[in-house]
Amino acid sequence: MQEFDPRRPTFRFAPAAAGVGALAVALLAWKLTSPQDLGPAAPPPLDPAAIAALQHQAFAAAEAQPGFARPESVEVKVRPGETFEAAVRRAGVAPEEARQAVQTLGGAMDVVNIKAGMKFDAAVAKPESEQGPARLIGLSLRTGPARAITLSRSFDGALRLRALEEEVREELTVADGEIQGSLYQSAAKQGATPQITGQMVKLFSHKVDFREIQPGDPFVLVFGRKVTESGRTVETGELEYAELKGQRFYRFERPGGGVEFFDENGKNIKGFLLRTPIDGARMTSRFGMRRHPISGYNRMHQGIDFGAGTGTPVYAAGDGVLVEARRWGGYGNWVRVRHSNGWETGYAHLSRFAKGLKPGQRVRQGQVIAYVGSTGASTGPHLHYEVWKNGSRINPVGAKVPQGTVLAGAELAAFKAKKAQIERLVAAKAETRHLAQGPSASLTKASLQR
């Protein structure tokens, strides 16, 4: 569905009598201009696009208002403290017309409790004499992701109210492109929401070093969404597939319950611990001996530091039980999580703990447990991250942690069927882009290898 434009009215928005009359004129025009020497064969039926084009021709003569120029579209945004009627008047129409329009709209929406920032399109025709107020020809606004309301001036001069509720369908969509700027910005240009991209970042955080991502690196996201007839996304669903730096991960719901991600061979990609428990941060200090930035003495740095701004979310590196969430000397605000088989992780210099976080509760991998800060012996906001094995601190970089499981039997067969569906969608999107770019374009290497 296109936004309402009185210069391009459609059968959907037209008043009943006007719509029937316009359609009759359109069909008559089609009949008179169709070839007459085709014999007895009936002409093929018109598709919706052709009917819409003929309707536009039929309505063209009715657009002109005596003494007024052809209508122009004006976008209006409601200002803070402004009434809806005052906003309509700012489009240039007379007070009585603005009042009439708002009264008519009141039959389909709340025109009193209007929020600042709401936008609508007004089609106005200025007087040919360039004196006096403009004439309101139509008005269109969206009251919900799948609902639009329009006013259109009919042939008898009255404003007619029409409300349209679009059908909403569920689909899988493919967002693919190359990184230019940040991953979030690049994915947004391809239709991915920050929430979907955030899922992808968490998914790759234990497999990809985001410091190594370069401009031009390709990425692919497949996710579910609810979309209107006009292509407007109402709601995004789950991330079903993600590809970055040669790594491909597929979402799979196991028959026994639980949703996990697997690589193309059916191996669970969920590592025991995340490589980085924070998004997009750079490592500023490694594990080992160093000169302490505050004391000035050489001493053992028993973790690694990630530079990040105050308030940046910190994630649990793995599933486990929260053991400590307290103040601990030079570590400042400190969190410790106990995992299985003697593994533990620690997080220091935090600005605050996640709301409701208490010792003894279970946490899951990727759950926000705290936020970056500069408490304790710290020269600036950063995360100090430690990994413990059987009570001893070890280097988080290169630590040999347990690996995930591998699907087999009926589960593997079901996974392969889901994987094939995803690959067909991605290949179809790549082919569509290839055709749109012209014969000189070539498919990406990743697409050809699928």
C-alpha positions as CSV (number, residue, x, y, z in Angstrom):
1,M,0.0,0.0,0.0
2,Q,1.3,3.4,-0.9
3,E,0.8,6.5,1.3
4,F,-2.2,8.4,0.3
5,D,-1.7,11.0,-2.4
6,P,-4.8,12.8,-3.8
7,R,-2.9,13.2,-7.1
8,R,-2.7,9.4,-7.4
9,P,-5.9,8.1,-5.8
10,T,-6.5,4.4,-5.8
11,F,-9.7,2.4,-6.0
12,R,-9.1,1.4,-2.4
13,F,-9.3,4.9,-1.0
14,A,-11.9,6.4,-3.3
15,P,-15.5,7.0,-2.2
16,A,-17.9,4.3,-3.4
17,A,-19.7,6.3,-6.0
18,A,-16.5,8.0,-7.3
19,G,-14.6,4.7,-7.3
20,V,-17.3,2.9,-9.4
21,G,-17.6,5.9,-11.8
22,A,-13.8,6.1,-12.2
23,L,-13.5,2.4,-12.8
24,A,-16.2,2.6,-15.4
25,V,-14.4,5.4,-17.2
26,A,-11.2,3.5,-16.9
27,L,-12.6,0.3,-18.4
28,L,-14.3,2.3,-21.1
29,A,-11.0,4.0,-22.0
30,W,-9.4,0.6,-22.1
31,K,-12.0,-0.8,-24.4
32,L,-11.9,2.2,-26.8
33,T,-8.1,2.0,-27.1
34,S,-7.8,-1.7,-27.4
35,P,-7.2,-3.3,-30.8
36,Q,-10.4,-4.3,-32.5
37,D,-9.0,-6.6,-35.1
38,L,-8.1,-9.6,-32.9
39,G,-11.1,-11.6,-33.9
40,P,-13.5,-13.3,-31.5
41,A,-10.8,-14.0,-28.8
42,A,-11.6,-12.2,-25.6
43,P,-9.0,-9.6,-24.4
44,P,-6.9,-10.7,-21.5
45,P,-7.9,-9.4,-18.0
46,L,-6.2,-6.4,-16.7
47,D,-3.8,-6.8,-13.8
48,P,-4.1,-4.6,-10.7
49,A,-1.3,-2.3,-11.9
50,A,-3.0,-1.7,-15.2
51,I,-6.3,-1.0,-13.6
52,A,-4.6,1.5,-11.2
53,A,-3.0,3.3,-14.1
54,L,-6.4,3.6,-15.9
55,Q,-8.0,4.8,-12.7
56,H,-5.4,7.5,-12.4
57,Q,-6.2,8.7,-15.9
58,A,-9.9,8.7,-15.1
59,F,-9.4,10.7,-11.8
60,A,-7.0,13.2,-13.4
61,A,-9.8,15.5,-14.6
62,A,-11.5,15.4,-11.2
63,E,-8.3,16.6,-9.4
64,A,-8.6,20.2,-10.5
65,Q,-10.6,22.5,-8.2
66,P,-12.1,25.5,-9.8
67,G,-9.9,28.6,-9.1
68,F,-7.2,26.5,-7.5
69,A,-3.9,25.1,-8.8
70,R,-3.1,21.4,-8.8
71,P,-2.7,20.0,-5.3
72,E,0.7,19.7,-3.6
73,S,1.7,17.3,-0.8
74,V,2.8,18.9,2.4
75,E,4.3,16.9,5.3
76,V,3.3,18.3,8.7
77,K,4.7,17.2,12.1
78,V,2.8,18.1,15.3
79,R,4.7,20.4,17.5
80,P,4.9,20.1,21.4
81,G,1.8,21.6,22.9
82,E,0.1,22.0,19.5
83,T,-3.5,20.8,18.8
84,F,-4.2,18.6,15.8
85,E,-6.3,21.4,14.3
86,A,-3.5,23.9,14.6
87,A,-1.2,21.5,12.9
88,V,-3.6,21.1,10.0
89,R,-3.9,24.9,9.7
90,R,-0.1,25.1,9.3
91,A,-0.5,23.3,6.0
92,G,-2.0,26.6,4.8
93,V,-5.7,25.8,4.8
94,A,-8.5,27.9,6.3
95,P,-9.5,27.5,9.9
96,E,-13.0,26.2,9.0
97,E,-11.5,23.5,6.7
98,A,-9.0,22.5,9.4
99,R,-11.9,22.2,11.9
100,Q,-14.0,20.2,9.5
101,A,-11.1,17.8,8.7
102,V,-10.4,17.2,12.4
103,Q,-14.0,16.6,13.2
104,T,-14.3,14.0,10.4
105,L,-11.1,12.3,11.5
106,G,-12.6,12.1,15.0
107,G,-14.8,9.3,13.8
108,A,-11.8,7.0,13.4
109,M,-9.2,8.2,15.9
110,D,-8.5,10.2,19.1
111,V,-7.9,13.7,17.8
112,V,-7.5,15.3,21.3
113,N,-4.7,13.3,22.9
114,I,-2.2,13.8,20.0
115,K,1.5,13.2,20.7
116,A,4.1,15.7,19.6
117,G,6.1,14.4,16.6
118,M,3.2,12.7,14.9
119,K,3.4,13.2,11.2
120,F,0.7,13.4,8.5
121,D,0.6,14.3,4.8
122,A,-1.8,17.0,3.6
123,A,-2.6,17.6,0.0
124,V,-3.5,21.2,-0.5
125,A,-4.3,23.3,-3.6
126,K,-3.3,26.9,-3.6
127,P,-5.5,29.6,-5.1
128,E,-4.6,30.5,-8.7
129,S,-4.8,34.1,-7.7
130,E,-2.2,33.4,-5.0
131,Q,-4.4,35.1,-2.5
132,G,-6.3,33.5,0.4
133,P,-6.0,30.1,2.1
134,A,-5.3,26.9,0.3
135,R,-8.0,24.2,-0.3
136,L,-7.6,20.9,1.6
137,I,-7.9,18.1,-1.0
138,G,-6.9,15.2,1.2
139,L,-5.1,14.1,4.3
140,S,-3.3,10.9,5.2
141,L,-1.7,9.6,8.4
142,R,-0.7,6.3,9.8
143,T,-2.2,5.3,13.2
144,G,-0.4,2.0,13.5
145,P,2.1,-0.2,11.7
146,A,-0.6,-1.8,9.6
147,R,-3.4,0.9,9.8
148,A,-3.8,4.1,7.8
149,I,-6.5,6.8,7.8
150,T,-7.2,9.1,4.9
151,L,-9.5,12.0,4.1
152,S,-10.2,12.6,0.4
153,R,-12.4,15.3,-1.2
154,S,-15.0,13.6,-3.4
155,F,-16.5,14.9,-6.6
156,D,-19.3,16.7,-4.6
157,G,-16.7,18.6,-2.5
158,A,-17.2,16.7,0.7
159,L,-14.4,15.2,2.7
160,R,-14.8,11.4,3.0
161,L,-13.1,9.3,5.7
162,R,-11.5,6.0,4.8
163,A,-9.6,3.6,7.2
164,L,-7.4,0.8,5.8
165,E,-6.1,-2.1,7.8
166,E,-3.4,-3.9,5.9
167,E,-3.0,-7.6,6.0
168,V,0.1,-8.8,7.9
169,R,2.0,-11.8,6.9
170,E,4.9,-13.7,8.4
171,E,8.0,-14.3,6.3
172,L,11.8,-15.0,6.4
173,T,13.8,-12.2,5.0
174,V,17.5,-11.9,3.9
175,A,19.7,-8.9,4.8
176,D,23.0,-9.1,3.1
177,G,25.7,-6.6,2.2
178,E,29.2,-5.4,3.0
179,I,30.4,-3.7,6.1
180,Q,30.8,0.0,5.6
181,G,31.2,1.8,9.0
182,S,29.9,-0.2,11.9
183,L,28.2,-3.6,11.6
184,Y,25.0,-2.1,13.1
185,Q,24.9,0.7,10.5
186,S,25.6,-1.7,7.6
187,A,23.0,-4.2,8.7
188,A,20.4,-1.4,9.2
189,K,20.8,-0.3,5.6
190,Q,19.8,-3.9,4.6
191,G,16.7,-3.9,6.8
192,A,18.0,-5.5,10.0
193,T,17.0,-4.0,13.3
194,P,19.5,-3.3,16.1
195,Q,17.9,-6.2,18.1
196,I,18.6,-8.7,15.2
197,T,22.2,-7.4,14.8
198,G,22.7,-7.6,18.5
199,Q,21.8,-11.3,18.4
200,M,24.3,-11.7,15.7
201,V,27.1,-10.0,17.7
202,K,26.4,-12.2,20.7
203,L,26.4,-15.2,18.5
204,F,29.8,-14.5,17.0
205,S,31.4,-13.1,20.1
206,H,33.1,-16.4,21.0
207,K,34.2,-17.2,17.4
208,V,35.2,-13.9,15.8
209,D,37.5,-11.1,16.9
210,F,35.6,-8.0,16.0
211,R,38.8,-6.0,15.9
212,E,39.7,-7.9,12.7
213,I,36.5,-6.9,10.8
214,Q,37.4,-4.7,7.8
215,P,35.4,-2.5,5.5
216,G,34.1,-4.6,2.6
217,D,33.7,-7.8,4.6
218,P,30.4,-9.5,3.6
219,F,27.7,-10.4,6.0
220,V,24.3,-12.2,5.8
221,L,21.4,-12.3,8.2
222,V,18.2,-14.3,7.8
223,F,15.4,-13.5,10.3
224,G,11.7,-13.8,10.6
225,R,9.4,-10.7,10.5
226,K,5.8,-9.7,10.3
227,V,5.3,-7.4,7.3
228,T,2.4,-5.5,5.9
229,E,1.2,-5.6,2.3
230,S,3.2,-2.4,1.6
231,G,6.4,-3.9,2.9
232,R,6.4,-2.2,6.3
233,T,8.0,-4.3,9.1
234,V,5.6,-4.6,12.0
235,E,7.6,-6.9,14.2
236,T,10.9,-8.8,13.9
237,G,11.2,-12.4,15.0
238,E,14.1,-14.6,15.6
239,L,17.5,-14.7,14.0
240,E,17.6,-17.9,11.9
241,Y,21.0,-17.6,10.2
242,A,24.1,-15.5,10.3
243,E,27.2,-15.4,8.3
244,L,30.4,-13.4,9.0
245,K,34.1,-13.8,8.3
246,G,33.5,-17.2,6.7
247,Q,31.5,-18.5,9.7
248,R,27.9,-19.7,9.2
249,F,25.5,-20.4,12.0
250,Y,22.0,-21.9,11.8
251,R,19.2,-21.7,14.4
252,F,17.7,-25.0,15.2
253,E,14.9,-26.0,17.6
254,R,15.7,-29.4,19.0
255,P,12.8,-31.8,19.2
256,G,13.4,-32.3,22.9
257,G,13.1,-28.6,23.6
258,G,15.5,-25.7,23.5
259,V,16.9,-23.5,20.7
260,E,20.5,-23.5,19.8
261,F,22.8,-22.5,17.0
262,F,24.9,-25.0,15.0
263,D,27.5,-24.7,12.3
264,E,27.0,-26.2,8.8
265,N,28.1,-29.6,10.0
266,G,25.5,-29.7,12.9
267,K,28.0,-28.9,15.6
268,N,26.8,-26.7,18.4
269,I,28.6,-23.4,18.1
270,K,28.0,-22.4,21.7
271,G,31.4,-22.4,23.2
272,F,31.7,-23.1,26.9
273,L,32.8,-19.4,27.5
274,L,32.5,-16.3,25.3
275,R,35.8,-15.0,24.0
276,T,34.8,-11.5,24.8
277,P,32.0,-10.8,27.4
278,I,31.4,-7.3,26.0
279,D,30.3,-6.0,22.6
280,G,32.8,-4.3,20.2
281,A,35.4,-3.6,22.8
282,R,39.2,-3.6,22.2
283,M,41.7,-5.3,24.4
284,T,43.8,-2.7,26.2
285,S,45.9,-4.9,28.5
286,R,46.9,-8.5,28.3
287,F,47.5,-11.3,30.9
288,G,51.0,-11.3,32.4
289,M,53.6,-9.1,34.0
290,R,53.2,-5.3,33.5
291,R,53.9,-2.0,35.2
292,H,50.8,-1.1,37.2
293,P,49.4,2.2,35.9
294,I,48.7,3.4,39.5
295,S,51.4,2.0,41.8
296,G,54.1,2.1,39.2
297,Y,55.5,-1.3,40.2
298,N,55.8,-4.4,38.0
299,R,53.2,-6.9,39.0
300,M,51.2,-9.7,37.6
301,H,48.1,-8.7,35.7
302,Q,45.9,-11.8,36.2
303,G,43.3,-11.0,33.6
304,I,42.7,-9.0,30.5
305,D,41.2,-5.5,30.1
306,F,38.7,-4.3,27.5
307,G,38.3,-0.6,26.9
308,A,34.7,0.5,26.8
309,G,32.5,3.5,27.9
310,T,30.8,3.6,31.3
311,G,27.5,1.8,31.2
312,T,28.4,-0.6,28.4
313,P,26.6,-4.0,29.1
314,V,28.8,-6.9,30.4
315,Y,27.6,-10.4,29.6
316,A,28.0,-13.7,31.5
317,A,30.7,-15.6,29.6
318,G,28.9,-18.9,30.1
319,D,26.0,-20.6,31.9
320,G,26.5,-20.9,35.6
321,V,25.6,-19.6,39.1
322,L,26.4,-16.1,40.3
323,V,28.6,-16.5,43.4
324,E,29.6,-12.9,44.2
325,A,28.2,-9.4,43.4
326,R,30.0,-7.0,45.8
327,R,32.7,-4.5,46.4
328,W,36.1,-6.1,46.5
329,G,39.1,-3.8,47.3
330,G,41.0,-2.5,44.2
331,Y,38.6,-4.5,42.0
332,G,35.8,-2.1,42.8
333,N,32.4,-3.5,42.0
334,W,33.1,-7.2,41.3
335,V,31.0,-10.1,40.0
336,R,32.1,-13.8,40.0
337,V,30.3,-16.6,38.2
338,R,30.9,-20.3,38.8
339,H,30.5,-22.6,35.8
340,S,30.8,-26.4,35.6
341,N,33.9,-28.6,35.9
342,G,35.9,-26.1,38.0
343,W,35.6,-23.1,35.7
344,E,34.8,-19.6,37.0
345,T,34.9,-16.1,35.5
346,G,35.3,-12.7,37.2
347,Y,34.4,-9.1,36.1
348,A,35.8,-6.0,37.9
349,H,35.6,-2.2,38.0
350,L,31.9,-2.3,37.2
351,S,29.8,0.8,37.5
352,R,26.8,-1.2,38.7
353,F,25.2,-4.6,38.7
354,A,22.3,-5.7,36.6
355,K,18.9,-5.1,38.2
356,G,17.8,-7.9,40.4
357,L,21.1,-9.7,40.3
358,K,21.7,-11.7,43.5
359,P,24.2,-14.3,44.6
360,G,23.0,-17.8,44.2
361,Q,20.9,-17.2,41.1
362,R,21.5,-19.0,37.8
363,V,22.7,-16.9,34.8
364,R,22.8,-17.9,31.1
365,Q,25.5,-17.2,28.6
366,G,25.1,-13.8,27.1
367,Q,22.9,-12.5,29.9
368,V,23.6,-8.9,31.0
369,I,25.1,-9.2,34.6
370,A,26.7,-5.7,35.0
371,Y,27.8,-2.5,33.3
372,V,31.3,-1.2,32.6
373,G,32.7,1.4,35.1
374,S,35.8,2.7,36.7
375,T,35.4,1.7,40.4
376,G,38.3,0.6,42.6
377,A,41.9,1.0,41.5
378,S,41.2,2.2,37.9
379,T,42.5,5.0,35.7
380,G,39.4,5.0,33.5
381,P,36.3,3.1,32.4
382,H,37.1,-0.5,31.3
383,L,36.3,-4.1,32.1
384,H,38.8,-6.3,33.9
385,Y,38.0,-9.9,33.0
386,E,39.4,-13.1,34.6
387,V,39.1,-16.8,34.0
388,W,39.7,-19.3,36.8
389,K,40.3,-23.1,36.6
390,N,40.2,-25.1,39.8
391,G,40.8,-22.0,41.9
392,S,43.8,-20.6,39.8
393,R,43.7,-17.7,37.4
394,I,44.6,-18.6,33.8
395,N,45.1,-16.6,30.6
396,P,41.6,-16.0,29.1
397,V,43.2,-15.8,25.7
398,G,43.8,-19.2,24.3
399,A,42.3,-21.0,27.3
400,K,41.3,-24.6,26.3
401,V,37.6,-24.7,27.2
402,P,35.1,-27.6,26.5
403,Q,33.5,-27.7,23.1
404,G,29.8,-28.1,22.1
405,T,27.8,-31.2,21.0
406,V,27.2,-32.5,17.5
407,L,23.7,-33.5,16.1
408,A,23.1,-37.0,14.9
409,G,20.3,-39.3,13.7
410,A,16.9,-37.8,13.3
411,E,18.0,-34.4,14.7
412,L,20.7,-34.1,12.1
413,A,18.3,-34.9,9.3
414,A,15.8,-32.3,10.6
415,F,18.7,-29.8,10.9
416,K,19.8,-30.4,7.3
417,A,16.3,-29.8,6.0
418,K,16.2,-26.4,7.8
419,K,19.7,-25.6,6.6
420,A,18.7,-26.3,2.9
421,Q,15.7,-24.0,3.3
422,I,17.9,-21.2,4.5
423,E,20.5,-21.7,1.7
424,R,17.7,-21.5,-0.9
425,L,16.6,-18.2,0.5
426,V,20.1,-16.8,0.5
427,A,20.9,-18.0,-3.0
428,A,17.7,-16.6,-4.3
429,K,18.5,-13.2,-2.8
430,A,22.0,-13.3,-4.3
431,E,20.6,-14.2,-7.7
432,T,18.0,-11.3,-7.5
433,R,20.8,-8.9,-6.7
434,H,23.0,-10.2,-9.5
435,L,20.2,-9.7,-12.1
436,A,19.5,-6.2,-10.8
437,Q,23.1,-5.2,-11.1
438,G,23.2,-6.3,-14.8
439,P,25.1,-9.0,-16.8
440,S,28.5,-7.6,-15.9
441,A,28.0,-8.3,-12.2
442,S,29.0,-11.6,-10.7
443,L,27.8,-13.5,-7.7
444,T,30.0,-13.3,-4.6
445,K,32.3,-16.2,-3.9
446,A,30.3,-17.1,-0.8
447,S,27.1,-17.3,-2.8
448,L,28.6,-19.5,-5.4
449,Q,30.0,-21.9,-2.9
450,R,26.6,-22.6,-1.3
